[in-house]
Amino acid sequence: MIYAIVLAIVVGTLCVVTIIKTRSVKNQADFLVAGRKLPWPVLVFTLLSSWIGAGSLFAGGENAYRNGFAALWQPAGGWVGLIVIALIAGRARRFAQFTVPDLLETRYNATARVMGTIAIVISYTVITSYQFKGGGDILNLIFPSITRNEGMCIIAAFVIVFTAAAGMASIAYLDLVIGGLVTTIVIIAVPLLLHKAGGWIQVRAVLPPSHFQVLGNLTLPQALNYMIPTTLLLIGNQGMYQKFFSARSERDAKFAVYGWIVGTLILETLLIAFAVIGSSLFKTEHPREIIPLTAFQGLPSLIGALLLGGVFAKVISTANNYLFSPSTNLIHDVYGRFINPRASEKRRLVMSRLIVLLLGLFALLQATRFESILNASVYAYTVYGAAVTPAVMAVFFWRRATTAGAIVSIVLGAAITVGLNLVGYDLAIYPALGASVLSLILISLLTPPPEPSKWKPFFES
């Protein structure tokens, strides 16, 4: 009963915040970047909540269940990426647009904008799809009469309505509540679970020695296959740039990154530890659910209910973020840029909400096509990381990058990843990223350098 009560409180809180923030949405800037008014404490938690969702809670849990602490290779990719992010957060806010394709068109051209949009839609709808799947698993765990697929559909409907209602303003302030709740409860829950498991000596006695080794059962190429796509997704992540664009100032954007670094290191390490300890206590045919299963069966009722409610809220939050982001692309980068540039603010808002609905249904369809959230997350990260990130990083770090090089890089990165995924090849990051980066460099060097007006906005104050 207490689990249902906590879940009802979480849902009620989400509803109240969304209703309040929906009333403040008057125009496109309010919907897309929260009016550019977010202070750094809010940004810290919205960055943390949007980054740590089903990818960490379900894919990371599945990885930890199978490979032990070697699962840290995946979040370690994010830690590496944060070092790069600290260098560009202020400059990203100074640019003050709406989307990553805005960056691509300003630095390259409209074709780069469209190619980037296609890659983002492919990647982010997959990420949204496994948030739906993870949320469905939680509902099935608490309410066994609800099947996993029924729960997945309920979560999809909930997320679509919330995302369409208030856009970035709703997402950012929901994340503030969710991020604070989950961080606090996980810090409390790990030592409680370790005590229940009999301490580290007992955990190590139950689990195979490989669970406590640097690589575990993984080869180095397999470990890097988890790490590299995560790094690339983070440093090119459109949702992150949108939040920087939403910051009140450059200072707020920079401070938010520092808080994000601390929060990510603590929370992701604790989540992997929680999953490893949980795997010493419980066995499951669905390794992706080890974290919610452990919260449900391995913790005192109140703490377990709060953690499970927080996990549920995290899934909702991340689904909101990754559904909102490609919707933004299609309304701002395609509809507003090419189809109806003179559309009124009211019409753009209506179209934004319609696109949220359509992409949400597309994500739900994809969720029916896979079982492993870990494999789905690696695929989605690779699509984005190989296709979009090299061209985005060149915006900030390489003045010589040319339009032709960027376009070929985006196309090859996306096409190779999707093609290799269709034939079942697991290490697509190496050929996809290699082709993307090599084509960006070679074609840029073989074509005339860009005009200074193309790169100056990103290198000068």
C-alpha positions as CSV (number, residue, x, y, z in Angstrom):
1,M,0.0,0.0,0.0
2,I,2.8,2.5,0.9
3,Y,4.3,2.0,-2.6
4,A,1.0,3.0,-4.2
5,I,0.7,6.0,-1.9
6,V,4.2,7.3,-2.6
7,L,3.6,6.8,-6.4
8,A,0.4,8.7,-6.1
9,I,2.2,11.6,-4.3
10,V,4.9,11.6,-7.0
11,V,2.3,11.8,-9.8
12,G,0.3,14.4,-7.9
13,T,3.4,16.6,-7.5
14,L,4.2,16.3,-11.2
15,C,0.7,17.3,-12.0
16,V,0.7,20.4,-9.8
17,V,4.1,21.7,-11.0
18,T,3.1,21.1,-14.6
19,I,-0.3,22.9,-14.2
20,I,1.4,25.9,-12.6
21,K,4.1,26.2,-15.2
22,T,1.7,25.6,-18.1
23,R,0.0,28.9,-17.2
24,S,3.3,30.8,-17.7
25,V,3.8,29.6,-21.3
26,K,2.9,32.5,-23.6
27,N,5.3,32.2,-26.5
28,Q,7.9,30.0,-28.2
29,A,10.8,31.1,-25.9
30,D,8.8,30.2,-22.8
31,F,8.0,26.8,-24.3
32,L,11.5,25.9,-25.7
33,V,13.9,27.6,-23.2
34,A,11.8,28.6,-20.2
35,G,12.1,32.3,-21.2
36,R,16.0,32.1,-20.5
37,K,15.4,32.6,-16.8
38,L,16.7,29.5,-15.1
39,P,19.1,30.0,-12.2
40,W,22.0,27.6,-11.7
41,P,20.6,25.6,-8.8
42,V,17.6,24.6,-11.0
43,L,19.9,23.9,-13.9
44,V,22.0,21.6,-11.8
45,F,19.1,19.3,-11.0
46,T,17.5,19.4,-14.4
47,L,20.9,18.5,-16.0
48,L,21.3,15.7,-13.4
49,S,17.7,14.4,-13.8
50,S,17.7,14.5,-17.6
51,W,21.1,12.6,-17.7
52,I,20.3,10.0,-15.1
53,G,17.2,8.2,-16.3
54,A,16.4,4.7,-17.6
55,G,19.9,4.6,-19.2
56,S,21.5,4.7,-15.7
57,L,18.7,3.1,-13.7
58,F,17.8,0.2,-16.0
59,A,20.7,-0.1,-18.6
60,G,23.2,0.6,-15.9
61,G,21.5,-1.8,-13.5
62,E,21.4,-4.5,-16.2
63,N,25.1,-4.0,-16.9
64,A,25.9,-4.2,-13.2
65,Y,23.8,-7.3,-12.7
66,R,25.8,-9.0,-15.6
67,N,29.3,-7.5,-15.1
68,G,29.5,-6.0,-11.6
69,F,31.5,-2.9,-11.1
70,A,32.8,-3.0,-14.6
71,A,29.5,-1.4,-15.4
72,L,31.1,1.9,-14.2
73,W,32.7,2.1,-17.7
74,Q,29.4,3.4,-19.0
75,P,28.9,6.3,-16.6
76,A,32.7,7.0,-16.7
77,G,32.1,8.1,-20.3
78,G,29.9,10.9,-18.9
79,W,32.5,11.9,-16.4
80,V,35.0,12.4,-19.2
81,G,32.5,14.3,-21.2
82,L,31.8,16.7,-18.3
83,I,35.4,17.9,-18.5
84,V,34.8,19.1,-22.1
85,I,31.4,20.6,-21.1
86,A,33.0,22.7,-18.4
87,L,35.0,24.4,-21.2
88,I,32.1,25.3,-23.4
89,A,29.0,25.9,-21.2
90,G,29.5,29.7,-21.1
91,R,30.0,30.0,-24.8
92,A,27.0,27.9,-25.5
93,R,24.8,30.2,-23.4
94,R,26.3,33.2,-25.1
95,F,25.1,31.8,-28.4
96,A,21.6,31.8,-26.9
97,Q,19.5,30.0,-29.5
98,F,17.1,27.1,-29.2
99,T,18.6,23.9,-30.5
100,V,21.8,22.1,-31.6
101,P,20.7,22.4,-35.3
102,D,20.7,26.2,-34.7
103,L,24.4,25.8,-34.0
104,L,24.9,23.6,-37.0
105,E,23.2,26.0,-39.4
106,T,25.0,29.1,-38.0
107,R,28.4,27.4,-38.3
108,Y,27.7,25.4,-41.5
109,N,24.4,25.7,-43.4
110,A,20.7,24.7,-43.6
111,T,21.6,21.2,-44.9
112,A,23.7,20.5,-41.8
113,R,20.7,21.6,-39.7
114,V,18.3,19.1,-41.4
115,M,20.8,16.2,-41.2
116,G,21.5,17.0,-37.6
117,T,17.7,17.0,-36.9
118,I,17.2,13.6,-38.5
119,A,20.0,12.1,-36.4
120,I,18.6,13.6,-33.2
121,V,15.1,12.4,-33.9
122,I,16.4,8.8,-34.5
123,S,18.5,8.8,-31.3
124,Y,16.1,10.6,-28.9
125,T,13.0,8.6,-29.8
126,V,14.9,5.4,-29.0
127,I,16.0,6.9,-25.7
128,T,12.4,8.0,-25.0
129,S,11.2,4.5,-25.9
130,Y,13.1,2.7,-23.1
131,Q,12.0,5.3,-20.6
132,F,8.5,4.1,-21.4
133,K,9.6,0.5,-21.0
134,G,11.3,1.1,-17.7
135,G,8.3,3.0,-16.3
136,G,6.1,0.1,-17.4
137,D,8.3,-2.3,-15.5
138,I,7.9,-0.3,-12.3
139,L,4.1,-0.2,-12.6
140,N,4.1,-4.0,-13.1
141,L,6.3,-4.4,-10.0
142,I,4.0,-2.4,-7.8
143,F,0.7,-3.4,-9.4
144,P,1.1,-7.0,-10.7
145,S,-2.4,-6.8,-12.4
146,I,-0.9,-4.3,-14.8
147,T,1.2,-6.1,-17.4
148,R,4.5,-4.6,-18.5
149,N,3.1,-3.6,-21.9
150,E,0.0,-2.0,-20.3
151,G,2.3,-0.1,-17.9
152,M,4.4,1.0,-20.8
153,C,1.4,2.5,-22.6
154,I,0.2,4.2,-19.4
155,I,3.6,5.8,-18.9
156,A,3.7,6.9,-22.6
157,A,0.3,8.6,-22.3
158,F,1.4,10.4,-19.1
159,V,4.7,11.6,-20.5
160,I,3.1,12.8,-23.8
161,V,0.5,14.9,-22.0
162,F,3.0,16.4,-19.6
163,T,5.6,17.2,-22.2
164,A,3.0,18.8,-24.5
165,A,1.6,21.0,-21.7
166,A,4.4,23.3,-20.6
167,G,7.7,22.5,-22.4
168,M,11.0,23.4,-20.8
169,A,9.6,25.4,-17.9
170,S,7.7,22.3,-16.6
171,I,10.6,20.0,-17.3
172,A,13.2,22.1,-15.4
173,Y,11.2,22.6,-12.2
174,L,10.0,18.9,-12.2
175,D,13.7,18.0,-12.4
176,L,14.5,20.2,-9.4
177,V,12.1,18.2,-7.2
178,I,13.0,14.8,-8.7
179,G,16.8,15.3,-8.6
180,G,16.8,16.3,-5.0
181,L,14.6,13.4,-3.9
182,V,16.5,10.6,-5.7
183,T,20.0,11.9,-4.7
184,T,19.0,12.0,-1.0
185,I,17.3,8.6,-1.0
186,V,20.0,6.8,-2.8
187,I,22.6,8.1,-0.4
188,I,20.5,6.7,2.5
189,A,19.6,3.5,0.7
190,V,23.0,2.1,-0.2
191,P,24.4,1.6,3.4
192,L,21.0,0.2,4.4
193,L,21.1,-2.4,1.6
194,L,24.7,-3.2,2.3
195,H,23.8,-4.0,5.9
196,K,21.0,-6.2,4.8
197,A,23.3,-8.1,2.4
198,G,25.7,-8.8,5.3
199,G,28.4,-6.3,4.4
200,W,31.0,-6.3,1.7
201,I,32.6,-9.6,2.7
202,Q,29.3,-11.4,2.2
203,V,28.6,-9.6,-1.1
204,R,32.0,-10.6,-2.4
205,A,31.5,-14.1,-1.3
206,V,28.2,-14.5,-3.1
207,L,29.2,-12.8,-6.4
208,P,31.9,-14.0,-8.8
209,P,35.3,-12.4,-8.5
210,S,35.0,-10.8,-12.0
211,H,32.3,-8.5,-10.6
212,F,35.0,-6.6,-8.6
213,Q,37.6,-6.4,-11.4
214,V,38.2,-3.4,-13.6
215,L,37.0,-5.1,-16.8
216,G,35.0,-7.9,-15.3
217,N,33.8,-10.2,-18.0
218,L,34.3,-7.5,-20.6
219,T,37.1,-7.1,-23.1
220,L,38.7,-3.7,-23.4
221,P,36.9,-3.0,-26.8
222,Q,33.6,-3.9,-25.1
223,A,34.2,-1.7,-22.2
224,L,35.1,1.2,-24.5
225,N,32.0,0.4,-26.5
226,Y,30.0,1.5,-23.4
227,M,32.3,4.4,-22.5
228,I,32.8,6.2,-25.8
229,P,29.2,6.5,-26.9
230,T,28.3,7.8,-23.5
231,T,31.0,10.5,-23.7
232,L,29.9,11.5,-27.2
233,L,26.3,11.7,-26.3
234,L,27.0,13.9,-23.3
235,I,29.3,16.4,-25.0
236,G,26.9,16.8,-28.0
237,N,23.7,16.3,-26.1
238,Q,21.0,18.7,-27.4
239,G,19.0,18.6,-24.2
240,M,22.1,19.8,-22.3
241,Y,22.6,22.7,-24.8
242,Q,18.9,23.6,-24.5
243,K,19.3,23.9,-20.8
244,F,22.4,26.1,-21.2
245,F,20.3,28.3,-23.6
246,S,17.7,28.4,-20.9
247,A,20.2,29.7,-18.3
248,R,19.8,33.2,-16.8
249,S,23.4,34.0,-17.6
250,E,26.7,32.6,-18.7
251,R,27.7,32.5,-15.0
252,D,24.7,30.4,-14.2
253,A,25.5,28.0,-17.0
254,K,29.1,27.5,-15.8
255,F,28.1,27.1,-12.1
256,A,25.5,24.5,-13.2
257,V,28.2,22.3,-14.8
258,Y,30.3,22.3,-11.6
259,G,27.2,21.1,-9.6
260,W,26.4,18.6,-12.3
261,I,29.9,17.1,-12.1
262,V,29.6,16.5,-8.4
263,G,26.1,15.2,-8.5
264,T,26.9,12.8,-11.4
265,L,30.0,11.3,-9.8
266,I,28.1,10.6,-6.6
267,L,24.8,9.4,-7.9
268,E,25.9,7.2,-10.7
269,T,28.6,5.4,-8.6
270,L,26.0,4.8,-5.9
271,L,23.5,3.4,-8.4
272,I,26.0,0.9,-9.7
273,A,26.9,-0.1,-6.2
274,F,23.2,-0.5,-5.3
275,A,22.7,-2.7,-8.3
276,V,25.7,-4.9,-7.5
277,I,24.7,-5.3,-3.9
278,G,21.1,-6.1,-5.0
279,S,22.4,-8.7,-7.5
280,S,23.9,-10.6,-4.5
281,L,20.5,-10.8,-2.9
282,F,18.1,-11.2,-5.8
283,K,18.0,-13.1,-9.1
284,T,15.7,-12.1,-11.9
285,E,14.9,-13.1,-15.5
286,H,14.8,-9.4,-16.3
287,P,18.2,-7.9,-15.2
288,R,17.2,-4.4,-16.3
289,E,14.9,-4.2,-13.3
290,I,17.4,-5.1,-10.6
291,I,17.4,-1.5,-9.1
292,P,13.6,-1.2,-8.7
293,L,13.3,-4.9,-7.7
294,T,15.9,-4.3,-5.0
295,A,14.2,-1.1,-3.8
296,F,10.9,-3.0,-3.6
297,Q,12.1,-6.2,-1.8
298,G,15.4,-5.3,-0.2
299,L,14.8,-2.0,1.7
300,P,12.6,-0.9,4.6
301,S,9.1,-0.2,3.2
302,L,9.2,3.6,3.5
303,I,12.8,4.0,2.1
304,G,12.0,1.5,-0.7
305,A,8.8,3.2,-1.6
306,L,10.6,6.6,-1.7
307,L,13.4,5.2,-3.9
308,L,11.0,3.5,-6.2
309,G,8.9,6.6,-6.4
310,G,12.1,8.6,-7.2
311,V,13.1,6.1,-9.9
312,F,9.6,6.3,-11.4
313,A,9.9,10.1,-11.4
314,K,13.3,9.9,-12.9
315,V,12.0,7.8,-15.8
316,I,9.2,10.3,-16.3
317,S,11.6,13.2,-16.2
318,T,14.1,11.7,-18.7
319,A,11.2,10.7,-21.0
320,N,10.0,14.3,-20.9
321,N,13.4,15.6,-21.8
322,Y,14.1,13.2,-24.6
323,L,10.7,13.5,-26.1
324,F,10.7,17.3,-25.8
325,S,14.1,17.7,-27.5
326,P,13.3,16.2,-31.0
327,S,9.9,17.8,-30.9
328,T,11.7,21.1,-30.5
329,N,13.9,20.2,-33.5
330,L,10.9,19.5,-35.8
331,I,9.0,22.6,-34.9
332,H,11.9,25.0,-34.7
333,D,14.4,23.5,-37.2
334,V,12.0,22.2,-39.9
335,Y,8.5,23.6,-39.5
336,G,9.5,27.1,-38.5
337,R,12.6,27.2,-40.7
338,F,11.3,25.7,-43.9
339,I,7.5,24.9,-43.9
340,N,5.9,28.0,-42.3
341,P,8.4,30.6,-41.3
342,R,5.6,33.2,-40.7
343,A,3.5,31.1,-38.4
344,S,2.1,33.0,-35.4
345,E,3.3,32.2,-31.8
346,K,-0.1,30.5,-31.1
347,R,0.2,28.3,-34.2
348,R,3.7,27.3,-33.3
349,L,2.6,26.2,-29.9
350,V,-0.2,24.2,-31.3
351,M,2.1,22.5,-33.8
352,S,4.7,21.9,-31.0
353,R,2.2,20.0,-29.0
354,L,1.0,18.0,-32.0
355,I,4.5,17.0,-32.8
356,V,5.1,15.9,-29.2
357,L,2.1,13.6,-29.6
358,L,3.3,12.1,-32.9
359,L,6.9,11.5,-31.7
360,G,5.6,10.0,-28.5
361,L,3.5,7.4,-30.4
362,F,6.6,6.7,-32.6
363,A,8.7,6.1,-29.5
364,L,6.1,3.8,-28.0
365,L,6.1,1.7,-31.2
366,Q,9.9,1.4,-30.9
367,A,9.6,0.3,-27.3
368,T,7.7,-2.9,-28.5
369,R,10.7,-3.9,-30.7
370,F,13.5,-4.6,-28.1
371,E,14.0,-6.3,-24.8
372,S,17.4,-5.2,-23.6
373,I,17.5,-1.5,-22.4
374,L,21.3,-1.8,-22.3
375,N,21.6,-2.6,-26.0
376,A,19.0,0.0,-26.9
377,S,20.9,2.7,-25.0
378,V,24.2,1.9,-26.6
379,Y,22.6,2.1,-30.0
380,A,20.9,5.4,-29.3
381,Y,24.1,6.9,-27.9
382,T,26.1,5.7,-30.9
383,V,23.7,7.2,-33.4
384,Y,24.0,10.6,-31.7
385,G,27.6,10.4,-30.8
386,A,28.9,9.4,-34.2
387,A,26.6,11.6,-36.3
388,V,26.1,14.8,-34.3
389,T,28.9,15.2,-31.7
390,P,31.9,15.5,-34.0
391,A,30.3,18.4,-36.0
392,V,29.2,20.1,-32.8
393,M,32.6,19.8,-31.2
394,A,34.2,21.3,-34.4
395,V,31.9,24.3,-33.8
396,F,33.7,25.2,-30.6
397,F,37.2,23.8,-31.2
398,W,38.1,23.8,-34.9
399,R,37.9,26.9,-37.0
400,R,39.0,25.0,-40.1
401,A,36.0,22.7,-40.2
402,T,33.9,23.2,-43.4
403,T,30.3,22.8,-44.3
404,A,31.0,19.8,-46.7
405,G,33.1,18.0,-44.0
406,A,30.4,18.5,-41.4
407,I,27.5,17.2,-43.6
408,V,29.4,14.1,-44.8
409,S,30.4,13.4,-41.2
410,I,26.8,13.6,-39.9
411,V,25.4,11.4,-42.7
412,L,28.1,8.7,-42.5
413,G,27.9,8.6,-38.7
414,A,24.2,8.0,-38.7
415,A,24.0,5.7,-41.7
416,I,26.8,3.4,-40.6
417,T,25.4,3.1,-37.1
418,V,21.8,2.3,-38.2
419,G,23.1,-0.1,-40.9
420,L,25.3,-2.1,-38.6
421,N,22.5,-2.2,-36.0
422,L,20.2,-3.7,-38.6
423,V,22.6,-6.6,-39.2
424,G,23.3,-7.1,-35.5
425,Y,26.8,-5.8,-35.2
426,D,27.5,-4.8,-31.6
427,L,30.6,-2.6,-31.8
428,A,29.3,0.0,-34.3
429,I,30.9,2.9,-32.4
430,Y,34.3,2.1,-33.9
431,P,33.6,2.2,-37.7
432,A,30.8,4.8,-37.3
433,L,32.9,7.3,-35.2
434,G,36.0,6.6,-37.3
435,A,34.2,7.3,-40.5
436,S,32.5,10.4,-39.1
437,V,35.7,12.0,-37.7
438,L,37.9,11.0,-40.6
439,S,35.5,12.4,-43.2
440,L,35.1,15.7,-41.2
441,I,38.9,16.2,-41.1
442,L,39.8,15.1,-44.6
443,I,37.0,16.8,-46.4
444,S,37.5,20.0,-44.4
445,L,41.2,20.1,-45.3
446,L,40.4,19.4,-49.0
447,T,37.8,22.1,-49.3
448,P,38.2,25.9,-49.0
449,P,38.3,27.2,-45.4
450,P,35.1,28.8,-44.1
451,E,34.7,32.6,-43.9
452,P,35.7,34.1,-40.6
453,S,32.1,35.2,-40.0
454,K,31.2,31.5,-39.7
455,W,33.5,30.7,-36.7
456,K,34.0,34.0,-35.0
457,P,30.7,33.9,-33.0
458,F,31.9,30.8,-31.2
459,F,35.5,31.9,-30.5
460,E,35.2,35.6,-29.5
461,S,33.4,37.2,-26.6
